[in-house]
Amino acid sequence: MDIVAVTVGLWEYKVRLFPISPAPFPFDFTVIPILYMFVLQYTSSWRRYLIGSILASGVFSFVITPIYVFLGIKEYHKFNHFYMFILVLLVTTIIKVIYNWVTRIELKNSSNKV
């Protein structure tokens, strides 16, 4: 998501930890995965997952990301926190669909081998 958004020019990172472009920032590898690992681990139904995902997307989009913007780490261009909320919620919902699909395939194939 970040690579596409930075390439298109929706946002940029003002602080680079690695000399590559676009520069990944640690919350791509820490904050987002940890938030959604908790959501996925502690929810058992789609309803609970969506509620947890909405809360996690809200925390990320309206609390964590504004802190990075305020500190000058990230800068939005033609983008805002609400768009980030919708984008993160959409991406995590698609990931949940893929996760459920792969899990179903694994369960089906593991029961056939026993």
N, C-alpha and C positions, 0 to 999 in steps of 0.2 A: 504494500500500500504506500509506504513512504517513498520507495524508488519512483513509482509512477507519479505521485503527487509532487515530488521535488523536480522531476524531469519536466512535468507539465507547467510547473511554476506556481502551484497553489500555496506552497510554503517552502521555507529554506531554514537550514540550521546555521546559525551564526558562529557556533562553537564546533570545532571539528576535533574529534579524538583520534581519527584515523585519516591518513592522507589519501582518501579515495573520494570519488564523486559519484553519486550523492553520498554524503557522509552519514552512516548510521549512527544514531545516538543511543546511549544505554537503555532508555525506556523502551526502545524497540525490542530489546532482549531481556528486559527485566519487568518493568511495570505492567505492560500489557499482558505478557504471558502469565505472570503471577496472578493478576486480577482474574483472568479468565480460567486459569487452572482451578482457582477456588470456586468460581461459579460452576464450572463443569463438575467438580468433585462433590460439591454440597447440594446439587440439585438432581432430582431423579425424574422429573416430568418436564414436558415442554413449557408448561405454564410457569413453573418455578424457575426454569432456565431463563425464560424471557424476562421475568421480574429481576432476577439476579443480573442478567446481562444489561438491562436498562439501568440498574443502579451502578454497575461497574462502568458502563459507558458514560454515565453522568459524572461519576467521580473523575474518570480520566479526562473527559472533555471540558468540564466546568471547574475542576479543582487543580489537577496536576498540570495539564497543558497551559492554563493561564499563568501558573507559576513559572514555567519555562519561558513563556513569552515575556513576563515581567522581568525575569533575570537576564533577558537578552540572548537566550540560548536558541530560541525558535522565533521565526517571524512569519506571519501569514500574509499572503498576497491573494486577493480575490477569494478569500476563504474566511470563515469565522468558527467560533466554538460550537455553534449549533450544527453547522455542516459537519464538523468533526464527530459530533455525537451521532448523527444519522449514519455517517460513513462507517464508524466503528461498530455500531449496532448491526448494520447490514452485513458487514464482513464477518462478524462473529456468529451471526445467524447462519450464514452460508457455511461457515466452518463446522458448526454444530450438525448441519444436515449431512455434510461429508463424513464427519466423525461417526454419526449414527449409521450411515450406509456401510462404512468400512467395518464397524463393529458387528453389524448384522452379517456381513460376508464372513468374517472371522468365526463367529459363532456357528454359522451354518457349516463351514468347512471343518471346524474342529469336531463337531458332532458326527460328521460322516466318517472320520478316521478312527473313531473309538470303537 
